[in-house]
Amino acid sequence: MAELSPPSGVEVLCIGTELLLGNIDNSNARWLAEQLAALGLPHFRQTVVGDNRQRLIEEVKAISGRSRVLITTGGLGPTPDDLTTEAIAAAFDTPLEERPEVWSDITAKARCRGREPGAETRRQALLPLGADVLPNRTGTAPGMIWSPKKEFTVLTFPGVPSEMQAMWQATAVPWFQQSGLSQGVFSSRLLRFWGIGESRLAEQLHDQLDQTNPTVAPYAGRGEVKLRITAHAAAESEALRLLHDTEAELRQRTGTFCFGSDDQSLASVVLELLRQRKQTLAVAESCTGGGLGAELTAIPGSSDVLLGGVIAYSNALKQDLLDVSCQLLEQFGAVSDPVAQAMAEGVRRLTGSDWSMAVTGIAGPGGGTADKPVGLVHIAVAGPDGCVSSPIRLGETRGRDWVRVVSAGEALNRLRLRLIEAGS
């Protein structure tokens, strides 16, 4: 009879009926996969289970027979459907015990928020006998590190992404680095592109996408395309060298289509370019309804560049606030290059900014005509060297939100390109 192979690799188990029903995106699984790859840890499977005690027990038992490490997210709160800790303990016939230090931490956090912890909250202080606490600095639900059997360890995290990520960096990363489970070193970089489609980018870089180390994988989003570069080596210095060389080649071949990397966004790149030039910005919006301003103000420190904006949805406000002439509106319509230009120039005059952007279009689902269909958006950029506007046709099949989000991104990208051109 053949011997069973020992457990290997890391599995991720995400817990919550809301995940199964699609009520929320499973962003934790994607984030954890990236973190495991960066640590050089083999990761073979992800599973989602609802808030069902018996199914949780069965899944944990199955994973313990085939994997070296189990990472769970979700199900650690105070409510009756938070079953993770109880189910894991039951899977290995281990009793739960209350940890006084955990209960003290929960009590202190509750009182800092002006309330006393309820009886239901106390169940969060229960952990299997022999488990170590994974502290939760921001929330009340702690996690645990526990090895209930030989060559198997489980790490539990809350489902709140910010809490999970903070706990991962503070405790899980050091544990994995000392565990000896890593197979070499992985280094990753995400390059971000705008103005080029995924298929065209893949065609242009087909040789890079076919290589094995570093690997280059494309991902398409709403208007944006991303390339993830992942290098694998025995030592970090070699992985970083491979990563750097491939990134340099990709940037050289794609030029200004590549606007940034990793956590950079079009908004953060534009703001930094303006900051370097000691210049300011204002926005005028119609169909995006504040979405363009929201992208900019999401960046910390944007107030030193962004002076403000105007949401001029109606023609009357376009005239009253932005000084768009009645004649332009009557002759060309609100969705037109002349009106977009007038909006951009108007908000620039109104705020005294160096640069401005304006967006006017038909986001849908109604309101389109044969001449001006849903998805037609006119975008203007005004600056010290003049004002330019041109349309973009985004179509009606992808919906109103798509049109609004991509229009904001396109406006930011056009300003980015103008700033690059002005600085060359």
MOFENMO-V485650 format. One record per residue. RES is the residue in one letter. PHI is phi in radians with two decimals (none if undefined). OMEGA is omega in degrees with one decimal (* if undefined). NEAR is the number of other C-alpha atoms within 10 Angstrom. Layout:
BEGIN
{{RES/PHI/OMEGA/NEAR} {RES/PHI/OMEGA/NEAR}}
END
This chain:
BEGIN
{{M/none/-177.1/3} {A/-1.19/177.5/4} {E/-1.31/175.9/5} {L/-1.28/177.8/8} {S/-1.25/-178.8/8} {P/-1.18/178.4/10} {P/-1.01/179.2/16} {S/-2.59/174.7/18} {G/1.38/-178.5/16} {V/-2.08/174.0/24} {E/-2.02/176.7/23} {V/-2.01/178.2/25} {L/-2.08/179.4/21} {C/-1.76/-169.8/26} {I/-2.07/177.4/26} {G/2.67/178.8/23} {T/-1.08/179.9/17} {E/-1.12/175.9/14} {L/-1.27/179.6/17} {L/-1.11/-178.3/16} {L/-1.41/-179.5/10} {G/1.38/-179.8/9} {N/-1.20/176.5/9} {I/-2.35/177.7/11} {D/-1.32/178.8/12} {N/-1.53/-178.3/18} {S/-1.24/-179.8/10} {N/-1.09/-178.4/21} {A/-1.11/179.6/19} {R/-1.11/-178.5/12} {W/-1.10/179.5/12} {L/-1.12/178.5/18} {A/-1.05/178.5/19} {E/-1.14/-180.0/12} {Q/-1.16/179.0/18} {L/-1.14/178.2/17} {A/-1.10/-179.6/20} {A/-1.13/179.4/19} {L/-1.55/-179.3/18} {G/1.27/-177.6/20} {L/-1.77/178.5/21} {P/-1.16/-173.8/17} {H/-2.31/-168.7/17} {F/-1.93/-172.2/12} {R/-2.71/171.9/13} {Q/-2.23/-178.6/16} {T/-2.38/173.4/13} {V/-2.09/178.7/19} {V/-2.24/177.9/17} {G/-1.30/-178.5/19} {D/-1.41/-178.4/21} {N/-2.31/-171.9/16} {R/-1.04/-175.5/18} {Q/-1.16/179.0/13} {R/-1.16/175.6/13} {L/-1.09/179.7/23} {I/-1.03/-178.4/19} {E/-1.09/-178.3/13} {E/-1.20/179.4/17} {V/-1.10/178.0/22} {K/-1.06/-179.3/15} {A/-1.10/-179.3/12} {I/-1.13/-178.0/21} {S/-1.13/179.5/23} {G/-1.57/-175.8/16} {R/-2.18/-175.6/17} {S/-2.21/-179.6/20} {R/-1.45/-176.9/21} {V/-2.40/172.9/24} {L/-2.03/173.7/21} {I/-1.99/177.4/19} {T/-1.99/171.3/28} {T/-2.29/177.5/24} {G/1.68/174.1/25} {G/1.33/-179.3/25} {L/-1.94/-176.6/25} {G/-1.43/-175.3/21} {P/-1.58/-172.7/18} {T/-1.51/-177.0/12} {P/-1.03/-179.4/10} {D/-1.52/174.8/15} {D/-1.56/-166.8/21} {L/-1.96/-169.3/23} {T/-1.02/-175.6/27} {T/-1.08/-179.4/21} {E/-1.08/-177.2/21} {A/-1.19/179.3/21} {I/-1.13/177.6/24} {A/-1.08/-179.3/20} {A/-1.14/-179.8/19} {A/-1.07/-179.0/19} {F/-2.08/176.0/15} {D/0.87/-177.3/11} {T/-2.03/180.0/16} {P/-1.28/174.6/13} {L/-1.61/174.8/18} {E/-2.34/178.3/14} {E/-1.38/178.0/15} {R/-1.74/-177.5/16} {P/-1.01/-178.6/11} {E/-1.17/177.4/11} {V/-1.23/179.4/22} {W/-1.11/177.1/19} {S/-1.10/179.1/12} {D/-1.14/178.8/18} {I/-1.09/-179.2/22} {T/-1.09/-179.0/18} {A/-1.09/-179.9/16} {K/-1.16/178.9/18} {A/-1.11/-178.5/17} {R/-1.18/175.6/11} {C/-1.09/179.3/9} {R/-1.68/174.3/8} {G/1.41/178.2/9} {R/-2.55/176.5/11} {E/-1.66/179.6/14} {P/-1.18/179.2/15} {G/-1.41/-178.3/11} {A/-1.08/-178.1/8} {E/-1.17/-179.2/11} {T/-1.23/-174.1/18} {R/-1.12/180.0/16} {R/-1.10/177.6/22} {Q/-1.22/179.1/22} {A/-1.52/179.5/23} {L/-1.56/176.7/18} {L/-2.37/177.9/25} {P/-1.07/177.0/22} {L/-1.01/178.3/15} {G/1.66/179.9/14} {A/-1.40/174.0/18} {D/-1.68/-177.9/14} {V/-1.36/166.6/19} {L/-1.73/-174.3/21} {P/-1.11/175.0/19} {N/-1.97/-173.6/23} {R/-1.26/-174.4/14} {T/-1.84/-179.8/13} {G/-1.92/-178.2/17} {T/-1.69/-174.2/24} {A/-1.51/177.2/26} {P/-1.37/170.2/26} {G/-1.83/178.1/27} {M/-2.63/166.4/19} {I/-2.06/-173.8/20} {W/-2.55/175.1/23} {S/-1.98/-175.7/16} {P/-1.33/177.9/20} {K/-2.66/-178.1/11} {K/-1.07/177.2/9} {E/1.03/173.7/14} {F/-2.63/178.5/19} {T/-2.28/177.5/17} {V/-2.05/174.9/24} {L/-2.09/-178.3/21} {T/-1.96/-179.2/29} {F/-2.37/174.2/28} {P/-1.19/-179.0/27} {G/-1.43/178.7/22} {V/-1.16/-172.8/14} {P/-0.96/-177.6/16} {S/-1.12/178.1/13} {E/-1.18/-179.3/18} {M/-1.05/-176.4/23} {Q/-1.14/178.2/18} {A/-1.13/178.9/15} {M/-1.15/179.2/22} {W/-1.04/-177.5/20} {Q/-1.14/-174.8/12} {A/-1.34/-171.5/15} {T/-2.20/-175.2/15} {A/-1.24/-178.5/19} {V/-1.02/176.7/15} {P/-1.04/179.8/11} {W/-1.10/180.0/13} {F/-1.15/-179.5/16} {Q/-1.11/-179.6/13} {Q/-1.66/-172.5/10} {S/-1.40/-176.5/9} {G/1.35/-178.7/9} {L/-1.50/-175.6/17} {S/-1.16/176.4/18} {Q/-1.89/-176.9/14} {G/1.43/-178.0/15} {V/-2.15/175.9/20} {F/-1.95/172.7/25} {S/-2.21/-176.6/23} {S/-2.23/174.4/22} {R/-2.52/178.8/19} {L/-1.89/175.2/20} {L/-1.70/-175.0/21} {R/-2.05/-174.0/23} {F/-2.28/173.0/26} {W/-2.46/177.7/21} {G/1.67/178.1/16} {I/-2.44/-178.4/15} {G/-1.36/-178.5/15} {E/-1.06/-177.5/20} {S/-1.16/179.3/13} {R/-1.17/178.8/10} {L/-1.12/179.1/17} {A/-1.11/178.5/17} {E/-1.14/-178.4/12} {Q/-1.19/-175.0/13} {L/-2.05/-171.7/16} {H/-1.02/-179.2/13} {D/-1.20/178.3/10} {Q/-1.22/-179.2/19} {L/-1.24/-179.2/17} {D/-1.54/-176.9/12} {Q/-1.30/-173.7/10} {T/-1.81/178.7/11} {N/-2.72/1.0/16} {P/-1.27/172.0/24} {T/-1.50/177.5/18} {V/-2.25/-175.4/26} {A/-2.17/179.7/15} {P/-1.56/174.8/17} {Y/-2.41/179.0/12} {A/-1.81/175.9/14} {G/-2.19/-179.4/10} {R/-1.48/-179.7/13} {G/1.54/-176.5/20} {E/-1.86/172.6/19} {V/-2.08/-179.2/21} {K/-2.14/171.8/22} {L/-2.10/175.5/25} {R/-1.71/177.1/19} {I/-1.78/178.5/24} {T/-2.29/179.7/23} {A/-1.91/-178.1/26} {H/-2.19/179.5/24} {A/-2.70/179.4/19} {A/-1.27/-178.3/12} {A/-2.19/-177.7/11} {E/-1.07/-178.3/15} {S/-1.06/179.6/12} {E/-1.24/177.0/16} {A/-1.07/179.1/21} {L/-1.15/177.7/20} {R/-1.12/177.7/14} {L/-1.04/-179.6/19} {L/-1.09/-177.5/22} {H/-1.09/-178.2/17} {D/-1.12/179.7/11} {T/-1.19/178.0/20} {E/-1.04/-179.6/21} {A/-1.06/179.0/10} {E/-1.13/-179.7/12} {L/-1.12/179.6/18} {R/-1.12/-179.6/15} {Q/-1.13/-176.0/11} {R/-1.42/-177.0/13} {T/-1.86/174.3/15} {G/1.03/-174.2/10} {T/-1.34/172.7/16} {F/-1.08/178.1/17} {C/-1.46/-176.4/20} {F/-1.78/-178.0/21} {G/3.11/-178.0/19} {S/-2.53/174.4/17} {D/0.89/-174.1/13} {D/-1.53/178.3/10} {Q/-1.19/174.6/14} {S/-2.20/175.5/20} {L/-0.99/-179.1/24} {A/-1.13/-178.4/25} {S/-1.17/178.4/21} {V/-1.17/178.8/18} {V/-1.08/180.0/23} {L/-1.07/179.8/25} {E/-1.19/176.7/14} {L/-1.07/178.0/18} {L/-1.18/179.9/21} {R/-1.09/178.3/15} {Q/-1.09/-179.3/9} {R/-1.58/-177.1/11} {K/0.99/180.0/11} {Q/-2.12/-173.9/15} {T/-2.07/-172.0/22} {L/-2.48/170.7/26} {A/-2.46/-177.9/25} {V/-2.29/173.5/31} {A/-2.24/-172.7/32} {E/-2.28/170.2/27} {S/-2.09/-172.6/26} {C/-1.19/179.2/24} {T/-1.39/170.2/27} {G/0.96/-179.7/18} {G/1.75/-178.8/18} {G/-1.12/179.0/18} {L/-1.17/176.4/27} {G/-1.10/179.9/21} {A/-1.13/176.9/13} {E/-1.04/-177.3/17} {L/-1.28/-176.7/23} {T/-1.31/174.3/16} {A/-1.22/-178.3/11} {I/-1.58/178.5/15} {P/-1.00/179.0/9} {G/1.45/-177.4/12} {S/-1.16/-175.6/17} {S/-1.17/178.2/14} {D/-1.42/178.4/14} {V/-2.12/-176.1/21} {L/-1.42/179.3/22} {L/-1.43/-179.7/17} {G/2.72/-178.3/18} {G/-2.81/179.9/21} {V/-2.27/171.0/23} {I/-1.71/-177.2/22} {A/-1.92/-174.8/22} {Y/-1.38/-178.3/16} {S/-1.59/176.5/10} {N/-1.10/-178.6/16} {A/-1.08/178.6/13} {L/-1.24/175.3/14} {K/-1.05/178.9/26} {Q/-1.29/-172.3/18} {D/-1.25/-174.6/11} {L/-1.62/-173.7/17} {L/-1.93/177.2/22} {D/1.08/173.3/17} {V/-1.35/-173.3/24} {S/-1.27/176.7/15} {C/-1.07/-179.3/14} {Q/-1.09/178.2/9} {L/-1.10/-179.4/15} {L/-1.11/-179.0/17} {E/-1.25/-175.4/9} {Q/-1.35/-172.5/11} {F/-1.94/-175.6/12} {G/1.51/-177.2/15} {A/-1.13/179.9/22} {V/-1.69/-176.0/21} {S/-2.86/177.5/24} {D/-1.13/-179.6/21} {P/-1.04/179.8/20} {V/-1.27/176.5/27} {A/-1.04/177.9/31} {Q/-1.11/-180.0/26} {A/-1.11/177.0/24} {M/-1.12/-179.8/34} {A/-1.12/-180.0/30} {E/-1.19/-179.8/27} {G/-1.15/-179.2/24} {V/-1.25/176.7/28} {R/-1.19/177.0/26} {R/-1.17/-175.8/16} {L/-1.08/-175.1/16} {T/-1.75/-176.0/18} {G/1.32/-178.1/14} {S/-1.38/176.0/22} {D/-1.31/-177.8/19} {W/-2.26/175.2/27} {S/-2.64/174.9/32} {M/-2.26/176.4/31} {A/-2.40/-178.9/33} {V/-2.32/174.6/34} {T/-2.51/-176.0/28} {G/-2.94/-178.9/29} {I/-2.07/-175.4/28} {A/-1.42/178.0/26} {G/1.48/5.0/20} {P/-1.33/177.3/15} {G/-1.82/174.9/11} {G/1.65/-178.8/11} {G/-1.47/174.9/16} {T/-2.29/178.6/9} {A/-1.09/-180.0/6} {D/-1.39/-178.1/7} {K/-2.27/-175.2/16} {P/-1.34/173.0/20} {V/-1.00/-178.9/24} {G/1.70/175.6/26} {L/-1.43/-178.7/23} {V/-2.35/175.4/29} {H/-1.85/-175.1/26} {I/-2.19/179.9/29} {A/-2.07/173.5/29} {V/-2.21/-179.6/25} {A/-2.06/179.3/28} {G/-2.74/-178.9/20} {P/-1.04/-178.5/10} {D/-1.75/175.7/10} {G/2.04/-177.1/10} {C/-2.17/-179.9/17} {V/-2.27/177.1/18} {S/-2.34/174.3/21} {S/-2.67/-177.2/14} {P/-1.53/169.4/18} {I/-2.33/-179.0/14} {R/-1.94/-174.0/16} {L/-1.77/178.0/21} {G/1.33/-176.8/18} {E/-1.95/-172.3/19} {T/-1.39/-174.9/12} {R/-1.65/171.4/12} {G/1.69/-174.6/15} {R/-1.09/-177.3/19} {D/-1.11/178.0/14} {W/-1.01/-178.0/17} {V/-1.04/-177.7/28} {R/-1.14/-177.3/25} {V/-1.18/-177.9/16} {V/-1.20/177.1/20} {S/-1.08/177.7/29} {A/-1.09/178.5/28} {G/-1.11/179.4/22} {E/-1.13/177.3/20} {A/-1.08/178.8/22} {L/-1.09/-179.3/25} {N/-1.17/178.8/22} {R/-1.13/176.2/20} {L/-1.15/177.3/23} {R/-0.97/-179.3/21} {L/-1.15/176.6/15} {R/-1.10/-179.5/16} {L/-1.17/177.1/17} {I/-1.11/-179.8/13} {E/-1.12/-179.3/9} {A/-1.16/-177.9/10} {G/-1.57/-176.9/9} {S/-1.50/*/5}}
END
